[in-house]
Amino acid sequence: MKQSLTLAALAAMAITVPALAADIPETELNVVGSIGILSMYKDMESPFWNEAIVASSDGAIKANLKPFNELGFKGDELFSLVSKGTVQMAHQVLAYTSGIVPMNEATDLVGVVEDVEAVHVAAKAFRDTHAAFLAENHNIKLLGYGTYQSQVIYCRDAFTSIADLKGRKVRASGASQQVFIEYLGGSPIGMSFGEVPTAMANGTIDCAITGALSGYLAKWHEPANYISALPINHGIIAHIANMDWWNGVDPAAQAVIETGLSELENKMFALAKTETADGLACNTGGDCKYGEAAGMTLVPVTDADRTLRDNAANNAVLPAYKERCGDECAAAWNGTIGKAMGFTIN
């Protein structure tokens, strides 16, 4: 089996953060990362906190980093822990919080963004609005975004179109994915990422949605036999800090962290662009630099699939978002993301 990444690839993705101050005080912080077995954590978050920040601060800034799944946190509770100050900083998968904070899902609603570039456009358009909302309502400092690769559909049994999900039990993360599956006539199931392979193997679920590469790395291809390349959404994350804690950090250290996270954001989006194709290749017998390629069947994307996804966005996903988030929230979305993406919530 090949190594997860070549040394050359790792070197290309190395995070470098320029030192911004000569006199940074000793600063130790605790950071909760994303899912530990995936490339977001292994190739982005871990090198950033364990190497780049240490180097750029001449050793003054030291982070204690652990992925949230190894700490036993549930996806949605991490956001609340940062808000309360129990956790100082975290890389939060925003879809996990959509049930408690609907605005957090604004940048990645199903059917609105077609590719990783569009997700970044949406995130940039919404950043100031989102940052002000988090600061005012949740005592959270927004320090940037990142994203997983395109979220696609894995199924145990054959399907030729997303319309075939009617009647099937589908693991969906985030409220808009759940609304999407309901629109197709399926049954959305809430379930943690790590539970999916066993649940699909024993019939608790029939299908599941996750990143094209994330599913491969977690061996979803063992119970699943079919995969669609149609992007459902993308799995955006936010780099967040407790506001009270952040305000107590020395400004020189703040500057180094903020500059570094800005660069990390760009690298995360750049990596996600390539990982969608890499994940599909690894799952379907193509060239796979992450291990031995699996033998899943690739379900071709049709114009009918895209039309059905667009109809779901306009007729179900966006109206449901307005219902969850409220009129003021929907108006903010229309003036930022909607304007950038060419959608309107009525």
Number of C-alpha atoms within 10 A of each C-alpha: 8 10 10 16 15 12 10 9 12 14 10 9 17 17 22 16 23 14 20 16 15 10 11 20 16 13 15 12 14 14 22 25 25 24 22 16 14 17 23 23 19 17 19 21 26 20 18 24 22 15 18 20 26 18 18 20 25 15 15 16 21 18 19 11 18 19 21 20 18 13 10 8 13 12 20 19 14 22 27 17 16 24 24 16 18 12 19 21 29 25 26 26 28 27 28 23 22 21 15 14 18 21 25 23 24 27 31 28 24 29 23 26 22 18 18 25 14 16 26 22 16 23 22 18 20 20 19 13 15 21 16 15 18 20 15 12 9 17 20 27 25 21 20 21 25 28 27 27 30 30 25 22 25 31 26 21 12 13 18 16 16 20 17 13 21 15 14 17 21 28 29 25 25 23 24 29 23 20 24 26 25 19 20 18 16 20 22 22 17 13 15 14 20 14 10 23 20 14 17 23 15 11 12 14 22 23 29 28 24 25 26 30 29 23 26 24 19 15 16 26 23 17 22 25 21 22 28 23 19 20 25 27 27 27 25 24 25 19 23 25 24 25 22 15 18 17 12 9 15 13 14 16 21 17 16 20 22 16 15 22 23 16 16 24 21 15 17 21 21 18 21 25 17 13 21 24 17 20 26 27 22 25 30 20 15 16 15 20 18 19 15 15 20 20 17 22 19 19 18 12 15 13 8 12 16 17 12 18 24 16 15 23 23 18 14 17 28 24 18 17 23 19 13 18 18 13 14 10 18 23 15 16 25 18 14 20 25 21 13 16 17 9 16 16 18 11
